[in-house]
Amino acid sequence: MGVDCRNWDEDTYRHTILQERESQCRTVFRTAFAPSPNPNPDLIVAASSDGSIASYSISSLALNFGNGRGQNSLVARPQRSLQGHDGPAYDVKFCGNGEDSLLLSCGDDGRIRGWRWKEFSHTEGYSPLQGGHLKPILDLVNPQYKGPWGSLSPIPESNAIAVDDQGRSIFAASGDSCAYCWDVERSEMKMVFKGHSDYLHCIVARNSCNQIITGSEDGTARIWDCRSGKCVQVIDLVSDKKLKEFSPHVSCIALDASESWLACGNGRNLSVWNIPARECISTISAHASVQDMVFDGNQILAVGAESSLSRFDMNGAILSQIQCAPKSAFSISLHPTGVTAVAGYGGLVDVISQFGSHLCTFHC
C-alpha cells in the first residue's frame, strides 16, 4: 500500500513520536487518596515525572475497567491536572482535613507548592489547569548556599514531604543532606535539621512526640526533636551486626499507627525497629530493592523494583503477594478502608481492593 507524501508533516510526526516515548517512560512517583466525606475512596492524586499533579476518579475508572474496556490498563483522563513543577514531581500529600485541606507537592526543582483542594477539585467540568490558571497559595523554595566569590549553590531538590496538621508544619527531605521545617501559615522556614552526610530520600513525622524521622544515602535513619532541631537517635544500618552485610542505602521508612515501630528499607532488605527499645526485632529479605512501604495494622505492605505488592508480618514472614501492573513500583498508598494504590514506572497506577482484587489499573 502506497503512502501519499505530499501532505507529510515532519514536525507533527516527530512530535507524536516524542509524545509516545515520553508516555511510555513516564513514572508516577507518588499517589495520595483525596479527603472525602464518602468513606470509600473516590479521588486519587498522582505526582508524575513530567511535573504534573493530576486527580482521577476511582469509581469512574473502576466502572470502565469492570466493563471489560480495561483488561490490561486504561488510558485515564484526569479530572483535574496542573503543571506543578519544572522537572519531576516526587511527592504529594494533603495538609488538613476535608475541603479546607491543602494539596501539597514537592519536586526536583526544590519547591514545595500548595493549592486549596476545594479550588482544585471544584472547578467546573473537565479543564486541565495549566500554567498560572490555578496559582499555588504556597510556594516554598529550598535555600541556596554561598560559595567562593559569592557564587550560589544549585537549589537542592525536595525528595519527600511530611505534614504535622496540628502544628501546621511541613517537613522536607532534600538532596543537600538536610531536612527543612516550614511554617504553613507564614510560608517561612522554621528550622534546619543537619547531621546526615549524604542525600535524603525519605521523611516521616512522628507527631505524638514532636519528632521527625529521616532516611539517607549515608546508611542511617535519624530521629530529630522538632523543638531543638537536634538529632536524638541514630539508627545505623551499616554498623549494626545483624545488618552489616546489607546495602547501606536507606530508600524508604514507615511508622505504624502507635508511632512506636519503624520499618526501614535498604537495598533488598527491610528491617523493623522498636523505637523506645532502640532495637531491631526482625529483618526481611525481598526479591528486589524495596522502594516504598506502609504499615497496615501490625503488618507491612511493601513494593519495589518488581511487579508485586508484598505483605509481611512483623517477624518477617511473607503473608501474601499480589501481581501489580508497574514493572517497578515507587509508591504505595493505603486508604483507611484497606484499598491500596501501587504506582510506578510506565505511568501506571494499580488500585487494589482490601480483598486483593484489582479495582482498576490506569495509565496517567
N, C-alpha and C positions, 0 to 999 in steps of 0.2 A: 504493500500500500504506500503510495507516494505522499509526500508532505509538501504543502504549499508554503514556500519560504518567503513569499512576497510580503506577508504581513507579520513576519517574525520580529518579536520584540526581545532583543537580547537582555536588556536591563530587567524586564519583568521576569524572564526565565531565571536569571541569576538570583533575583530577589526571592523567588519561590523556592529555589534550591536551598538558599541560606536559611530561609524560614523553616524548612523541613528539617534541616540538620540541627538548628537551634532547638526545635521542639523535641527531637529525639534525644538530645544531650541535656535537656533541662532537668534540674533537680529540685525537688521540694525538700527544703531543709527542716521545716517545722510546720506543724499544724496546731490549731487550738480550737476547741469547741466554744462556740459563742454563748454568752449568758442568755438565758431564756426563761420565761415563766413556765413554759412547757417542760415537764420533767424528762421527756425524751429528747435526745439530741436532734436538732434541726439544721442549724447552720454551722459550717466549719470554715475556718480561715486558714489560708495557706501562704507561707512565705517561700518564695522561689529564687532560683539562681539568676533570673533575669531582673531581680529587684522588685518584682511585683508583689502586692498584697491583695489577695482576692478571696471572696467568700462564695461558698457553694451550698446549695440546698440538698441536704442528705435525702430528705423524703422524695424530692423530685428525681434525683439520680437513682435511688433505690427502686422507684416505680419503673423507670425505663430499664434498669438492669433486670428486674424481675420479669419484665415483658419479653425478655429474650433478645433485646436490642443491644445488650452489653455482655455478651457471653465471655468476652475477654476483658475489655475495658471500654468505657465511654469517653469520647472527647467532650469534656464538660464545658458548658458555657457559664462563666461566673455570673452570679447575681450582681456583684459589685467588684470593681477592680480599680486599683490605682498604682502608679509608679512610686513605690515607697523609697527606693534607694538607687544611687548611682553605683551599680555593681550588685552582687548577690545580697539578698535579704536572708539572714541566718536564723532569726528567732522571731516569734510573735507571741505576745501574752496579753491578758486582759487585766486592767487595774481597776478595782471597784466591782460593784455588783449591778446587775440589771442594765437598763438602757442608759443609765448615767455613767457607765464604766468607760474607760479609755481603752482603745485598741492601740497597743504598743508594738513597735518592731525595731530591730537593730540590724546593722549590716556592715558590709565590707568598707563602706565609706566613713565608718567611725561615728555614725549618727544613731541616736535613738529618737524616733519620731512617734508622736501620739495623735490620734484622731478621736473625736467623740463618736462612740459606737452608734449613738442614736442618729447622728447625721450620716454616718457611713451606711447604716443599714436601712434607713427610711427614705432614701432617695427614690423618687417615683420611677417605676419601670426599669427596663434594662438600659443602662447608660454607663459604660465603663468610665470611671473617673480618672482622667489622665492629667498629668502636669499639675497646674495650680487650681484645678476646678474644685478640689477639696483640700484646702491647705491644712497642714497639721497645726494643732494648737500647742504642741510640744515639739521642740526641735533642739536636741542637746547634742553637742559635739565633744568628742574626747579631746583632751588638751594636747598641744604640741610643746615640745621642749626645745630650749635654745641650745644651739651647738656653737662651734667656733665661728667667730666673725659674725655673730648674730643670726646665723642660719637656723632654720626651724626644722625639726624632725617631721617626717610624714605623720598624718593623722592615723593613729592606730585603729585597727578595725575593732568593732564590737561583735564578739562571737556568741554571746548568750546574755540573757537578762533574767532577773528575778525581781519579784514585787513584794513589798510589805504594804498591804492595803491599809492597815491601821495607822502606820507611821507615814503613809503616803510617800514612800520612798521607792526608787528604782535602783537596782544594783546591776552593774555591767561587768562582764569578764572580757578583758581586752588583750590585744596582741602585743602590748608593751609590757607584759608581765604584771600589770596592776589591775585591781578591781576598783570601781568607782561607785560612789553613792550619790544619787541625785535627789533633790527635793522636787516633788511633782508640782506643788503649788507655786513655788518661786522660780522654777526652771534653773536652779543653781546647784553646783556641786557642793556636797556637804562634807565628803570625806574621801580620802585615797587610801587604799589598802596595799601596802608594799611589803614584799617578802619573798615572793616567788622569783625564781631565777630564769624562767622561760615563759613562753606563750601560754595564755589561759584559754582553756576550751569550754569550761562549764562553770555554772554557779547556781546555788540554791539558797533560799532564805530559810533560816531556822527561827521563825518569828516568835515562838514561845520563849526563846532565850535571848532574843535581840541579837542574833548572830547570823552570819552568812558562812557558807562553805564553798570553796573554790577548788577546781581541779586543773592541773597544769602539765605541760610537757616536761617539767623538771621531775616528774615522778611522784609528786606529793599532792595530797588534798589537805587544805589548811582551813581551820575554823577560826573565824575572826569575831571579835567583840565590836559591835556596831557603835558602842558609846565611846570607846577609846581608840578604835581603829587598829588595835594590836592583835597579833596572832596569839591565840590561847591554846591551840593544839595543832600538831603536825602529824599527819598520817603518812608515813614514808613507806611506799610500796616497794622500794628498792632495798632498803636495809632490813626490812622485816624478813626473818628467816623463812617463813612459810611462803613468801612471795619473791624471793631473791632471783629465782630463775625466770620470772615473768617480765614482760615488756614494761618499762617504766612509764610509758605514756598513759596519762590519765585522760581518757576520752570523754567520760560521762560520769555523773554522780546522781544519786537519787536518795531522798529522805522518805521514811514511812510516815504515816499519819501521826504517830506519837512523837516524832522527831527524835527518837532515841536510837534508831537504826539507820545506818548509812550504807549504801551499795556503791562501789567504785568499779568502773570498767577500765581495764588496762590491757591492751592487746586482745588476745583471745580468752581473757580470763576476767572473772567478776568476783570481787571479794565483798563479804558482808561484815560490817563492823558494829559493835555495840559502843556507842559514843560515850555514855557515862563510865563504862568499864575500860574504855580505851583498848579494846581487844578485838582482833579479827576472829570471828567464830566459824567462818566457812569460806572456802574458795571453790569457784565453779569454773569448769573448763567448757568453752564453747567451740563450735566448729569453725567459726570465723571471728574476725575482730568485732568486739562489742562497740556499738556506736550510739546507742541510747537505751534507757531502761526506766521503769517506773514501778513503784510498789502498788500492788493490788491486795490490800489487807496484809496478810503475813506471807504473801507470795510475790515473786518478782517477774515482771514481763520484760523481755529483752529482745532487741533487734540489732542487726549489724550487717556485715558485708556478705550477706547471703539472703535468699528469698524465703525467710521463715520468721515467725513470731514464736519465741520460746517462753515457756512458763516454768519457773523453778520454785522449789520451796526454800526456806531459809537455810536449810542444811546442805543445799546444793543439788538435791535430786531433781531431775527433769520430770515434769508432770505432763507436759504436752508440747507439741509443735504443730503450728498451722502454716501451711504454704501461703505465701504472700506474693503480690504482683511485682513490687520493686525488686530488682535483682540485688540491689544494695540499699538497705533501709537506713535512713539517717534520723528518723523521728518516730516516736510512739506517743500517742496522746490517749488518755483514759478519761472517759466520761463517768460521772457518778453512777449511771445505770449499768456500767460494765462494758459498754460499747467502746471499742478501741479503733484508732486510726493509725495506720502504718504508712509512712510516706518516704519517698527517696528518689533514686535515680530513674530517669525517663519521665520525670514529672508525674509519676503515678502516686495515687492515694488509694489505699485499700481500707474500707470501713468494714469492721468485723463485729458481729453481734456478741452479746455476752454468752451465747451458746456455741460460739465458734463458727457460725455460718457467715458467709460473705454477703453483707447487705448491698454493697456496690463497690465497684472499682472504677476509678475515673482518671483521666489524663488532663492535667491542668494546662 
